[in-house]
Each structure stands twice: as structure tokens, then as C-alpha cells.
Amino acid sequence: MVIWVKIEEFLNSFTSTNFQGMKLNSYYPQQQHFENYVPVQFEQFMDEQVQEWVNMGVFQKWDEVKQLSDPSIPTVVSPLGVEPNKPRAIWDGRYVNEFL
């Protein structure tokens, strides 16, 4: 499932920083796709959590909200993860946060 977030109104005008070894030098996030890190034993838990977020309106499916002029995938695909000791779902927005 791909989730869509409009971030333009929240962007800061800074450039030139590092993120996990990548040099960032752009006002707008460059295209990135980060893989999820959900252990197999938590996949059903995460599927249920994502569906709950969709039902609450926190997430929307990309195919349902993208405009004709939008790319086939979003500019940034942030990973989902699980804190296994709790368990709880985690949306890892660290890359996007570099620009906010």
C-alpha cells in the first residue's frame, strides 16, 4: 500500500545536510524509496494497523488520490516498521523531516 502526504506548505528553505550518508542539497525532497522493516511475525499486525490508519483518514491510498500530472509512485516512500518489544507500528519519516 502506498500512502500520500502533501508536504509543500511545511517545507523549510534550507539545503545541504547529510542523511544516513546521503548528501542532501535541495529545497524539495529528492525521489527516494525506503523499504519497510517489519518482521514476518508482525506483518498481520502491521496490515491491520495500516488499515486502521486508512479508515481513520490518517493515510490515503496513492492510486486513489494521485492527480494525472503526478508520478506513478510518490516522490518519497517512507518505511513502516514495528517496535517488537511493545509491539507498536512506526512510520519512519526521518528523511522527510530533514526538509521540514
PyMOL commands that set and color helices and strands:
alter all, ss='L'
color gray80, all
select helices_A, chain A and resi 8-10+40-56+62-65+94-97
alter helices_A, ss='H'
color red, helices_A
select strands_A, chain A and resi 17-19+22-24+32-33+76-77+80-83+88-91
alter strands_A, ss='S'
color yellow, strands_A
deselect
rebuild
show_as cartoon
